[in-house]
């Protein structure tokens, strides 16, 4: 029986470095624009509005004053620009008047799990 030498790789097994998905998933870093720690302890506050709008499969709200949120979402719904526009459209929400109008969204480049 003749052997066949494989010369082409499979696209999901590329060189190290960078973020790959074997499903239609995307990772984003949301900079909500300010400290979210006081916005997660009651109904209808900013964190609830943000997570409801983004509908992530997984998320991590960084516990500091910077307002960073890491999300994994279904990638069928657009890109960072579309997600950013949706978050900014939330405007000012919650009892503490949290303002999302300056929020930014960037495509994630890596994942760190600890």
N, CA, C and O atoms as CSV, one atom per row, in Angstrom:
chain,resi,resn,atom,element,x,y,z
A,1,UNK,N,N,0.846,-1.163,0.000
A,1,UNK,CA,C,0.000,0.000,0.000
A,1,UNK,C,C,0.897,1.233,0.000
A,1,UNK,O,O,1.838,1.335,0.787
A,2,UNK,N,N,0.592,2.148,-0.881
A,2,UNK,CA,C,1.386,3.376,-1.004
A,2,UNK,C,C,1.021,4.338,0.122
A,2,UNK,O,O,-0.140,4.447,0.516
A,3,UNK,N,N,2.017,5.016,0.618
A,3,UNK,CA,C,1.786,6.021,1.657
A,3,UNK,C,C,1.636,7.396,1.037
A,3,UNK,O,O,2.178,7.668,-0.035
A,4,UNK,N,N,0.913,8.247,1.702
A,4,UNK,CA,C,0.713,9.618,1.239
A,4,UNK,C,C,1.349,10.549,2.262
A,4,UNK,O,O,1.074,10.458,3.458
A,5,UNK,N,N,2.191,11.431,1.782
A,5,UNK,CA,C,2.825,12.401,2.656
A,5,UNK,C,C,1.990,13.667,2.683
A,5,UNK,O,O,1.728,14.273,1.644
A,6,UNK,N,N,1.587,14.049,3.843
A,6,UNK,CA,C,0.783,15.266,4.000
A,6,UNK,C,C,1.702,16.480,3.915
A,6,UNK,O,O,2.707,16.557,4.622
A,7,UNK,N,N,1.352,17.427,3.049
A,7,UNK,CA,C,2.175,18.615,2.868
A,7,UNK,C,C,1.456,19.903,3.269
A,7,UNK,O,O,2.097,20.944,3.417
A,8,UNK,N,N,0.177,19.848,3.440
A,8,UNK,CA,C,-0.594,21.024,3.841
A,8,UNK,C,C,-1.130,20.832,5.251
A,8,UNK,O,O,-1.565,19.741,5.619
A,9,UNK,N,N,-1.093,21.894,6.028
A,9,UNK,CA,C,-1.603,21.841,7.395
A,9,UNK,C,C,-3.077,22.154,7.452
A,9,UNK,O,O,-3.676,22.611,6.478
A,10,UNK,N,N,-3.644,21.900,8.599
A,10,UNK,CA,C,-5.038,22.232,8.868
A,10,UNK,C,C,-5.063,23.632,9.455
A,10,UNK,O,O,-4.283,23.923,10.361
A,11,UNK,N,N,-5.922,24.497,8.976
A,11,UNK,CA,C,-5.909,25.911,9.326
A,11,UNK,C,C,-6.035,26.246,10.803
A,11,UNK,O,O,-5.600,27.317,11.227
A,12,UNK,N,N,-6.621,25.351,11.601
A,12,UNK,CA,C,-6.770,25.647,13.025
A,12,UNK,C,C,-5.509,25.370,13.831
A,12,UNK,O,O,-5.424,25.763,14.995
A,13,UNK,N,N,-4.538,24.708,13.238
A,13,UNK,CA,C,-3.303,24.380,13.946
A,13,UNK,C,C,-2.160,25.165,13.345
A,13,UNK,O,O,-1.277,24.605,12.696
A,14,UNK,N,N,-2.184,26.448,13.562
A,14,UNK,CA,C,-1.151,27.322,13.023
A,14,UNK,C,C,-0.068,27.515,14.061
A,14,UNK,O,O,-0.104,26.907,15.131
A,15,UNK,N,N,0.871,28.341,13.754
A,15,UNK,CA,C,1.966,28.589,14.679
A,15,UNK,C,C,1.462,29.150,15.997
A,15,UNK,O,O,0.331,29.628,16.085
A,16,UNK,N,N,2.292,29.092,17.007
A,16,UNK,CA,C,1.903,29.588,18.315
A,16,UNK,C,C,1.724,31.097,18.298
A,16,UNK,O,O,2.244,31.789,17.422
A,17,UNK,N,N,0.987,31.590,19.268
A,17,UNK,CA,C,0.717,33.028,19.342
A,17,UNK,C,C,-0.569,33.362,18.622
A,17,UNK,O,O,-0.852,32.821,17.553
A,18,UNK,N,N,-1.325,34.226,19.191
A,18,UNK,CA,C,-2.587,34.628,18.567
A,18,UNK,C,C,-3.745,33.797,19.066
A,18,UNK,O,O,-3.555,32.731,19.653
A,19,UNK,N,N,-4.915,34.277,18.836
A,19,UNK,CA,C,-6.134,33.641,19.317
A,19,UNK,C,C,-6.857,32.984,18.154
A,19,UNK,O,O,-7.078,33.618,17.122
A,20,UNK,N,N,-7.222,31.739,18.308
A,20,UNK,CA,C,-7.924,30.990,17.269
A,20,UNK,C,C,-9.237,30.465,17.855
A,20,UNK,O,O,-9.348,30.256,19.063
A,21,UNK,N,N,-10.211,30.258,17.002
A,21,UNK,CA,C,-11.479,29.684,17.425
A,21,UNK,C,C,-11.837,28.535,16.500
A,21,UNK,O,O,-11.719,28.653,15.280
A,22,UNK,N,N,-12.277,27.419,17.081
A,22,UNK,CA,C,-12.735,26.294,16.271
A,22,UNK,C,C,-14.255,26.336,16.111
A,22,UNK,O,O,-14.850,25.412,15.555
A,23,UNK,N,N,-14.865,27.385,16.588
A,23,UNK,CA,C,-16.295,27.630,16.431
A,23,UNK,C,C,-16.448,29.115,16.094
A,23,UNK,O,O,-15.462,29.852,16.074
A,24,UNK,N,N,-17.647,29.542,15.837
A,24,UNK,CA,C,-17.875,30.948,15.491
A,24,UNK,C,C,-17.946,31.781,16.765
A,24,UNK,O,O,-18.996,32.328,17.102
A,25,UNK,N,N,-16.807,31.873,17.476
A,25,UNK,CA,C,-16.727,32.639,18.709
A,25,UNK,C,C,-15.749,33.785,18.535
A,25,UNK,O,O,-14.782,33.679,17.780
A,26,UNK,N,N,-16.006,34.880,19.236
A,26,UNK,CA,C,-15.090,36.017,19.241
A,26,UNK,C,C,-14.875,36.470,20.672
A,26,UNK,O,O,-15.775,36.386,21.508
A,27,UNK,N,N,-13.676,36.949,20.941
A,27,UNK,CA,C,-13.332,37.487,22.255
A,27,UNK,C,C,-13.128,38.988,22.104
A,27,UNK,O,O,-12.488,39.447,21.158
A,28,UNK,N,N,-13.677,39.745,23.044
A,28,UNK,CA,C,-13.539,41.200,23.013
A,28,UNK,C,C,-13.144,41.715,24.386
A,28,UNK,O,O,-13.438,41.101,25.411
A,29,UNK,N,N,-12.474,42.853,24.380
A,29,UNK,CA,C,-12.203,43.594,25.603
A,29,UNK,C,C,-13.049,44.853,25.519
A,29,UNK,O,O,-12.907,45.651,24.592
A,30,UNK,N,N,-13.927,45.022,26.494
A,30,UNK,CA,C,-14.785,46.204,26.575
A,30,UNK,C,C,-14.190,47.132,27.624
A,30,UNK,O,O,-13.963,46.727,28.765
A,31,UNK,N,N,-13.943,48.353,27.242
A,31,UNK,CA,C,-13.555,49.382,28.199
A,31,UNK,C,C,-14.802,50.225,28.411
A,31,UNK,O,O,-15.138,51.082,27.593
A,32,UNK,N,N,-15.481,49.969,29.521
A,32,UNK,CA,C,-16.772,50.613,29.782
A,32,UNK,C,C,-16.637,52.085,30.141
A,32,UNK,O,O,-17.633,52.807,30.182
A,33,UNK,N,N,-15.423,52.532,30.401
A,33,UNK,CA,C,-15.216,53.952,30.619
A,33,UNK,C,C,-15.081,54.390,32.065
A,33,UNK,O,O,-14.849,55.571,32.322
A,34,UNK,N,N,-15.218,53.489,33.005
A,34,UNK,CA,C,-15.094,53.881,34.406
A,34,UNK,C,C,-15.320,52.713,35.333
A,34,UNK,O,O,-15.628,51.608,34.887
A,35,UNK,N,N,-15.174,52.944,36.583
A,35,UNK,CA,C,-15.260,51.923,37.624
A,35,UNK,C,C,-16.644,51.278,37.646
A,35,UNK,O,O,-17.650,51.969,37.802
A,36,UNK,N,N,-16.696,49.965,37.492
A,36,UNK,CA,C,-17.962,49.231,37.514
A,36,UNK,C,C,-18.251,48.581,38.860
A,36,UNK,O,O,-19.306,47.971,39.032
A,37,UNK,N,N,-17.346,48.698,39.809
A,37,UNK,CA,C,-17.503,47.983,41.080
A,37,UNK,C,C,-18.722,48.432,41.874
A,37,UNK,O,O,-19.277,47.629,42.625
A,38,UNK,N,N,-19.149,49.647,41.745
A,38,UNK,CA,C,-20.358,50.108,42.433
A,38,UNK,C,C,-21.610,49.923,41.604
A,38,UNK,O,O,-22.685,50.389,41.983
A,39,UNK,N,N,-21.480,49.239,40.462
A,39,UNK,CA,C,-22.590,49.085,39.521
A,39,UNK,C,C,-23.033,47.638,39.369
A,39,UNK,O,O,-23.650,47.273,38.368
A,40,UNK,N,N,-22.716,46.808,40.371
A,40,UNK,CA,C,-23.017,45.393,40.228
A,40,UNK,C,C,-23.769,44.799,41.417
A,40,UNK,O,O,-23.827,43.579,41.569
A,41,UNK,N,N,-24.340,45.652,42.255
A,41,UNK,CA,C,-24.935,45.139,43.486
A,41,UNK,C,C,-26.441,45.362,43.603
A,41,UNK,O,O,-27.012,45.173,44.677
A,42,UNK,N,N,-27.079,45.757,42.520
A,42,UNK,CA,C,-28.532,45.963,42.562
A,42,UNK,C,C,-29.109,45.769,41.156
A,42,UNK,O,O,-28.389,45.807,40.158
A,43,UNK,N,N,-30.413,45.563,41.110
A,43,UNK,CA,C,-31.099,45.401,39.826
A,43,UNK,C,C,-31.044,46.696,39.031
A,43,UNK,O,O,-31.042,47.791,39.592
A,44,UNK,N,N,-31.001,46.547,37.725
A,44,UNK,CA,C,-31.050,47.672,36.785
A,44,UNK,C,C,-29.837,48.596,36.856
A,44,UNK,O,O,-29.924,49.751,36.441
A,45,UNK,N,N,-28.716,48.113,37.369
A,45,UNK,CA,C,-27.506,48.935,37.353
A,45,UNK,C,C,-26.711,48.656,36.087
A,45,UNK,O,O,-27.105,47.825,35.268
A,46,UNK,N,N,-25.603,49.345,35.931
A,46,UNK,CA,C,-24.837,49.340,34.686
A,46,UNK,C,C,-24.345,47.957,34.268
A,46,UNK,O,O,-24.424,47.609,33.089
A,47,UNK,N,N,-23.842,47.170,35.201
A,47,UNK,CA,C,-23.337,45.843,34.842
A,47,UNK,C,C,-24.450,45.000,34.245
A,47,UNK,O,O,-24.245,44.326,33.235
A,48,UNK,N,N,-25.620,45.030,34.854
A,48,UNK,CA,C,-26.750,44.265,34.334
A,48,UNK,C,C,-27.125,44.728,32.927
A,48,UNK,O,O,-27.384,43.899,32.055
A,49,UNK,N,N,-27.156,46.017,32.700
A,49,UNK,CA,C,-27.497,46.544,31.379
A,49,UNK,C,C,-26.461,46.125,30.337
A,49,UNK,O,O,-26.813,45.744,29.221
A,50,UNK,N,N,-25.191,46.195,30.705
A,50,UNK,CA,C,-24.117,45.826,29.788
A,50,UNK,C,C,-24.182,44.344,29.421
A,50,UNK,O,O,-24.136,43.993,28.242
A,51,UNK,N,N,-24.288,43.486,30.415
A,51,UNK,CA,C,-24.312,42.045,30.157
A,51,UNK,C,C,-25.568,41.653,29.395
A,51,UNK,O,O,-25.519,40.775,28.533
A,52,UNK,N,N,-26.666,42.277,29.693
A,52,UNK,CA,C,-27.905,42.008,28.950
A,52,UNK,C,C,-27.741,42.386,27.474
A,52,UNK,O,O,-28.208,41.661,26.595
A,53,UNK,N,N,-27.086,43.508,27.202
A,53,UNK,CA,C,-26.892,43.956,25.821
A,53,UNK,C,C,-25.911,43.070,25.061
A,53,UNK,O,O,-26.148,42.745,23.898
A,54,UNK,N,N,-24.822,42.677,25.696
A,54,UNK,CA,C,-23.766,41.909,25.022
A,54,UNK,C,C,-24.126,40.433,24.894
A,54,UNK,O,O,-23.729,39.795,23.919
A,55,UNK,N,N,-24.860,39.875,25.842
A,55,UNK,CA,C,-25.234,38.449,25.873
A,55,UNK,C,C,-24.024,37.531,25.698
A,55,UNK,O,O,-24.005,36.708,24.783
A,56,UNK,N,N,-23.028,37.660,26.553
A,56,UNK,CA,C,-21.833,36.837,26.379
A,56,UNK,C,C,-22.061,35.384,26.780
A,56,UNK,O,O,-22.931,35.075,27.595
A,57,UNK,N,N,-21.262,34.503,26.190
A,57,UNK,CA,C,-21.242,33.110,26.613
A,57,UNK,C,C,-20.410,32.978,27.886
A,57,UNK,O,O,-20.700,32.151,28.750
A,58,UNK,N,N,-19.375,33.803,27.987
A,58,UNK,CA,C,-18.546,33.902,29.180
A,58,UNK,C,C,-18.123,35.352,29.322
A,58,UNK,O,O,-17.993,36.072,28.332
A,59,UNK,N,N,-17.908,35.777,30.566
A,59,UNK,CA,C,-17.403,37.136,30.766
A,59,UNK,C,C,-16.649,37.232,32.073
A,59,UNK,O,O,-16.837,36.427,32.985
A,60,UNK,N,N,-15.789,38.238,32.144
A,60,UNK,CA,C,-15.031,38.539,33.350
A,60,UNK,C,C,-14.996,40.049,33.496
A,60,UNK,O,O,-14.492,40.758,32.624
A,61,UNK,N,N,-15.539,40.538,34.614
A,61,UNK,CA,C,-15.473,41.959,34.911
A,61,UNK,C,C,-14.258,42.152,35.810
A,61,UNK,O,O,-14.218,41.645,36.932
A,62,UNK,N,N,-13.278,42.881,35.315
A,62,UNK,CA,C,-12.037,43.069,36.060
A,62,UNK,C,C,-12.328,43.880,37.323
A,62,UNK,O,O,-12.999,44.911,37.271
A,63,UNK,N,N,-11.819,43.405,38.441
A,63,UNK,CA,C,-12.095,44.025,39.738
A,63,UNK,C,C,-11.097,45.154,40.014
A,63,UNK,O,O,-10.224,45.036,40.874
A,64,UNK,N,N,-11.247,46.242,39.268
A,64,UNK,CA,C,-10.448,47.444,39.511
A,64,UNK,C,C,-11.231,48.660,39.034
A,64,UNK,O,O,-12.392,48.534,38.645
A,65,UNK,N,N,-10.621,49.812,39.059
A,65,UNK,CA,C,-11.325,51.059,38.732
A,65,UNK,C,C,-11.383,51.359,37.242
A,65,UNK,O,O,-11.924,52.393,36.850
A,66,UNK,N,N,-10.847,50.492,36.411
A,66,UNK,CA,C,-10.735,50.804,34.979
A,66,UNK,C,C,-11.951,50.467,34.135
A,66,UNK,O,O,-12.061,50.976,33.020
A,67,UNK,N,N,-12.858,49.645,34.602
A,67,UNK,CA,C,-14.068,49.332,33.841
A,67,UNK,C,C,-13.864,48.378,32.695
A,67,UNK,O,O,-14.601,48.433,31.710
A,68,UNK,N,N,-12.873,47.493,32.797
A,68,UNK,CA,C,-12.629,46.517,31.723
A,68,UNK,C,C,-13.490,45.279,31.922
A,68,UNK,O,O,-13.649,44.782,33.037
A,69,UNK,N,N,-14.041,44.793,30.815
A,69,UNK,CA,C,-14.834,43.575,30.818
A,69,UNK,C,C,-14.349,42.724,29.654
A,69,UNK,O,O,-14.298,43.195,28.518
A,70,UNK,N,N,-13.993,41.470,29.930
A,70,UNK,CA,C,-13.577,40.537,28.889
A,70,UNK,C,C,-14.766,39.627,28.587
A,70,UNK,O,O,-15.376,39.074,29.502
A,71,UNK,N,N,-15.092,39.473,27.311
A,71,UNK,CA,C,-16.250,38.663,26.942
A,71,UNK,C,C,-15.909,37.694,25.812
A,71,UNK,O,O,-15.072,37.976,24.954
A,72,UNK,N,N,-16.577,36.557,25.838
A,72,UNK,CA,C,-16.585,35.599,24.731
A,72,UNK,C,C,-18.024,35.587,24.238
A,72,UNK,O,O,-18.949,35.341,25.011
A,73,UNK,N,N,-18.210,35.855,22.945
A,73,UNK,CA,C,-19.563,35.956,22.393
A,73,UNK,C,C,-19.700,35.116,21.132
A,73,UNK,O,O,-18.709,34.698,20.532
A,74,UNK,N,N,-20.935,34.881,20.748
A,74,UNK,CA,C,-21.230,34.261,19.463
A,74,UNK,C,C,-20.788,35.248,18.393
A,74,UNK,O,O,-21.264,36.383,18.375
A,75,UNK,N,N,-19.903,34.847,17.514
A,75,UNK,CA,C,-19.326,35.752,16.530
A,75,UNK,C,C,-20.187,36.044,15.323
A,75,UNK,O,O,-19.753,36.776,14.433
A,76,UNK,N,N,-21.393,35.501,15.255
A,76,UNK,CA,C,-22.266,35.729,14.103
A,76,UNK,C,C,-22.857,37.136,14.062
A,76,UNK,O,O,-23.369,37.555,13.024
A,77,UNK,N,N,-22.797,37.861,15.157
A,77,UNK,CA,C,-23.568,39.094,15.277
A,77,UNK,C,C,-22.825,40.367,14.926
A,77,UNK,O,O,-23.324,41.453,15.222
A,78,UNK,N,N,-21.679,40.285,14.321
A,78,UNK,CA,C,-20.988,41.512,13.955
A,78,UNK,C,C,-19.548,41.513,14.401
A,78,UNK,O,O,-18.931,40.464,14.586
A,79,UNK,N,N,-19.023,42.712,14.572
A,79,UNK,CA,C,-17.621,42.878,14.931
A,79,UNK,C,C,-17.502,43.880,16.078
A,79,UNK,O,O,-18.506,44.276,16.670
A,80,UNK,N,N,-16.274,44.285,16.386
A,80,UNK,CA,C,-16.041,45.204,17.503
A,80,UNK,C,C,-16.754,46.534,17.298
A,80,UNK,O,O,-17.266,47.114,18.255
A,81,UNK,N,N,-16.792,47.019,16.076
A,81,UNK,CA,C,-17.441,48.300,15.792
A,81,UNK,C,C,-18.934,48.237,16.081
A,81,UNK,O,O,-19.494,49.160,16.672
A,82,UNK,N,N,-19.575,47.161,15.669
A,82,UNK,CA,C,-21.007,46.989,15.908
A,82,UNK,C,C,-21.288,46.860,17.399
A,82,UNK,O,O,-22.218,47.483,17.911
A,83,UNK,N,N,-20.489,46.055,18.098
A,83,UNK,CA,C,-20.689,45.881,19.535
A,83,UNK,C,C,-20.460,47.191,20.284
A,83,UNK,O,O,-21.197,47.510,21.217
A,84,UNK,N,N,-19.456,47.938,19.887
A,84,UNK,CA,C,-19.187,49.229,20.520
A,84,UNK,C,C,-20.370,50.179,20.348
A,84,UNK,O,O,-20.769,50.850,21.300
A,85,UNK,N,N,-20.924,50.238,19.158
A,85,UNK,CA,C,-22.078,51.111,18.904
A,85,UNK,C,C,-23.272,50.703,19.765
A,85,UNK,O,O,-23.983,51.558,20.294
A,86,UNK,N,N,-23.488,49.400,19.904
A,86,UNK,CA,C,-24.605,48.920,20.731
A,86,UNK,C,C,-24.421,49.305,22.193
A,86,UNK,O,O,-25.376,49.706,22.858
A,87,UNK,N,N,-23.185,49.182,22.695
A,87,UNK,CA,C,-22.929,49.534,24.101
A,87,UNK,C,C,-23.058,51.039,24.309
A,87,UNK,O,O,-23.658,51.481,25.289
A,88,UNK,N,N,-22.506,51.816,23.404
A,88,UNK,CA,C,-22.616,53.280,23.531
A,88,UNK,C,C,-24.071,53.733,23.482
A,88,UNK,O,O,-24.442,54.717,24.122
A,89,UNK,N,N,-24.886,53.017,22.725
A,89,UNK,CA,C,-26.305,53.356,22.607
A,89,UNK,C,C,-27.047,53.196,23.940
A,89,UNK,O,O,-28.121,53.769,24.120
A,90,UNK,N,N,-26.484,52.425,24.869
A,90,UNK,CA,C,-27.097,52.304,26.194
A,90,UNK,C,C,-27.173,53.659,26.889
A,90,UNK,O,O,-28.078,53.909,27.685
A,91,UNK,N,N,-26.201,54.542,26.578
A,91,UNK,CA,C,-26.188,55.884,27.167
A,91,UNK,C,C,-25.942,55.843,28.655
A,91,UNK,O,O,-25.056,55.126,29.121
A,92,UNK,N,N,-26.714,56.603,29.406
A,92,UNK,CA,C,-26.597,56.669,30.857
A,92,UNK,C,C,-27.656,55.764,31.471
A,92,UNK,O,O,-28.842,55.879,31.162
A,93,UNK,N,N,-27.211,54.858,32.350
A,93,UNK,CA,C,-28.128,53.877,32.939
A,93,UNK,C,C,-27.923,53.771,34.440
A,93,UNK,O,O,-26.901,54.199,34.976
A,94,UNK,N,N,-28.903,53.198,35.100
A,94,UNK,CA,C,-28.795,52.845,36.508
A,94,UNK,C,C,-29.003,54.003,37.460
A,94,UNK,O,O,-29.029,55.174,37.080
A,95,UNK,N,N,-29.149,53.620,38.708
A,95,UNK,CA,C,-29.376,54.600,39.764
A,95,UNK,C,C,-28.191,55.519,40.007
A,95,UNK,O,O,-28.347,56.598,40.578
A,96,UNK,N,N,-27.001,55.095,39.574
A,96,UNK,CA,C,-25.798,55.906,39.757
A,96,UNK,C,C,-25.425,56.674,38.486
A,96,UNK,O,O,-24.354,57.278,38.425
A,97,UNK,N,N,-26.285,56.658,37.481
A,97,UNK,CA,C,-26.079,57.362,36.210
A,97,UNK,C,C,-24.751,57.021,35.548
A,97,UNK,O,O,-23.973,57.912,35.209
A,98,UNK,N,N,-24.496,55.725,35.365
A,98,UNK,CA,C,-23.281,55.279,34.693
A,98,UNK,C,C,-23.408,55.581,33.204
A,98,UNK,O,O,-24.434,55.275,32.595
A,99,UNK,N,N,-22.392,56.168,32.625
A,99,UNK,CA,C,-22.429,56.629,31.230
A,99,UNK,C,C,-21.600,55.716,30.332
A,99,UNK,O,O,-20.381,55.642,30.483
A,100,UNK,N,N,-22.252,55.023,29.401
A,100,UNK,CA,C,-21.580,54.137,28.452
A,100,UNK,C,C,-21.229,54.823,27.134
A,100,UNK,O,O,-20.694,54.170,26.239
A,101,UNK,N,N,-21.508,56.097,26.986
A,101,UNK,CA,C,-21.345,56.762,25.693
A,101,UNK,C,C,-19.900,56.811,25.194
A,101,UNK,O,O,-19.675,57.008,24.000
A,102,UNK,N,N,-18.927,56.639,26.071
A,102,UNK,CA,C,-17.521,56.639,25.653
A,102,UNK,C,C,-16.883,55.266,25.659
A,102,UNK,O,O,-15.665,55.153,25.524
A,103,UNK,N,N,-17.684,54.212,25.812
A,103,UNK,CA,C,-17.152,52.851,25.870
A,103,UNK,C,C,-16.445,52.489,24.565
A,103,UNK,O,O,-16.839,52.936,23.488
A,104,UNK,N,N,-15.400,51.678,24.677
A,104,UNK,CA,C,-14.691,51.176,23.497
A,104,UNK,C,C,-14.650,49.657,23.540
A,104,UNK,O,O,-14.688,49.053,24.612
A,105,UNK,N,N,-14.572,49.045,22.359
A,105,UNK,CA,C,-14.507,47.597,22.236
A,105,UNK,C,C,-13.382,47.250,21.272
A,105,UNK,O,O,-13.301,47.799,20.174
A,106,UNK,N,N,-12.516,46.335,21.691
A,106,UNK,CA,C,-11.443,45.851,20.815
A,106,UNK,C,C,-11.492,44.333,20.759
A,106,UNK,O,O,-11.874,43.670,21.723
A,107,UNK,N,N,-11.101,43.805,19.624
A,107,UNK,CA,C,-11.039,42.361,19.435
A,107,UNK,C,C,-9.933,41.800,20.307
A,107,UNK,O,O,-8.818,42.322,20.315
A,108,UNK,N,N,-10.234,40.742,21.038
A,108,UNK,CA,C,-9.238,40.121,21.914
A,108,UNK,C,C,-8.152,39.432,21.113
A,108,UNK,O,O,-8.409,38.895,20.036
A,109,UNK,N,N,-6.936,39.449,21.643
A,109,UNK,CA,C,-5.785,38.857,20.967
A,109,UNK,C,C,-5.259,37.612,21.680
A,109,UNK,O,O,-4.484,36.850,21.103
A,110,UNK,N,N,-5.675,37.400,22.938
A,110,UNK,CA,C,-5.224,36.216,23.668
A,110,UNK,C,C,-6.170,35.950,24.830
A,110,UNK,O,O,-7.021,36.776,25.160
A,111,UNK,N,N,-6.007,34.796,25.436
A,111,UNK,CA,C,-6.813,34.414,26.589
A,111,UNK,C,C,-5.862,33.981,27.698
A,111,UNK,O,O,-4.925,33.219,27.461
A,112,UNK,N,N,-6.106,34.463,28.892
A,112,UNK,CA,C,-5.360,34.035,30.067
A,112,UNK,C,C,-6.376,33.527,31.074
A,112,UNK,O,O,-7.285,34.255,31.474
A,113,UNK,N,N,-6.219,32.274,31.480
A,113,UNK,CA,C,-7.113,31.683,32.462
A,113,UNK,C,C,-6.271,31.388,33.698
A,113,UNK,O,O,-5.234,30.729,33.617
A,114,UNK,N,N,-6.728,31.883,34.833
A,114,UNK,CA,C,-5.954,31.636,36.051
A,114,UNK,C,C,-6.849,31.168,37.168
A,114,UNK,O,O,-6.373,30.910,38.274
